[in-house]
Amino acid sequence: MTPITQEVPTISINGFGSMNKVLNLLHITYSRRPVKLVWTSEETQYHYDALRWEHQIKGWSRAKKEALIRGDFDAIHEIVKIERKQREQNKRKSPRSRKNIGTM
């Protein structure tokens, strides 16, 4: 699970959210115990930068997230290359049908 930045209890308690968000996060994760924070970053200065970074990570594959947790940035780049190559191959296999513009 990749919780959103504003739901992390330390951020919520420090003024970025309400106590209700903290309790909601605890409720969501209760059945998934034990929950362990496996990665964090001090790279962002502003809250909206953290949200943007988080949104990007949420779209990543599990393999890329695991590489990030390990701190293996070379593996992330290799995974990106593999995913890009697979997308290109899929495009070649199933080309989109083009509609003839102006004909009915």
N, C-alpha and C positions, 0 to 999 in steps of 0.2 A: 504494500500500500504506500502511496506517495501522498501524504497529507498536504493540504495547502498551507503555505507559509503562515497565514494569519491564524491557523488552528493550532500551531505548535504552542504548548502551554506557556513556555517561558516568554514568548513574544506576546501572547494574549495577556498575561499577567502584567507585563511591562507597559501596557497601554495601547497596544495595537488592536485589541479586541476586548470582549467582555468575558466575565466569568462564565456566562452561559456557553460560550464557544469552548472554553476549557472543559466544562462538564460534558458538552456534546462530543468532544473528541474522546474523552474517557469512556463515554457510553459506546461510541462506535468501535473502539479498540478493545473493549472489555472481553468480548468473545474471542479475540485473536491473541490473548495473552500467552506468553509474555511478549510485550512489544519492546523493541530495542532500537534506539536511534543509531543508525549505522553510518550515516554520512551527514556532515554539515559543512557549511562554507561561511567564511567571514569576508568573502570577496566583494559583497555588495554594500554600498554605503546607504542606499535608499530602499525603502520598502517596495516601491514599484519595480526596482531592478531585481529584487529577490523574487517577486511574483513572476516577472518575465522569465527569469532563469528557471524557476520551478515549473512554469508552463512548458518550457522546452523539454525539461527532463521527463515530464509526465508523458510526452509523446514518444519517448525512447523505448526501444525493445528491452526486454528483461536482461539480455546479454550486455547491452550497453550500460544499463544501470549497475549490474554486477561489476563490470569493469571500472566504473566510476567509484564504487564503494572500495574496490581494491586499490584505487589510485593508479590504475593501469591505463594511462592515456594513449599509449601506443595501440593497445587492444581496441580502444574506442575508435581510433582512426581506421584500423583494419576492418572492424565491423561495419563502419560507414561505407568503406569501399565495397565490401561484399554485398551490403544492402542495395547500394547504387547499381552494382552490376546486375543483381537479380531484377531490379525494377526495369532496367534497360532491356533485359532478355524478355520480360513479361510484355513490354511494349511491342517488341518485334513479333511475338507470338500472336497477340490479339490486337491488331491495329483497329483503331476506332473507325467506324464507317462515317464517311463524309456525306453530308447532305448537299445536294445540288442546290445552290442558291439561285433563285430566280425561276426555277421550274416547278410546276405543280402538276 
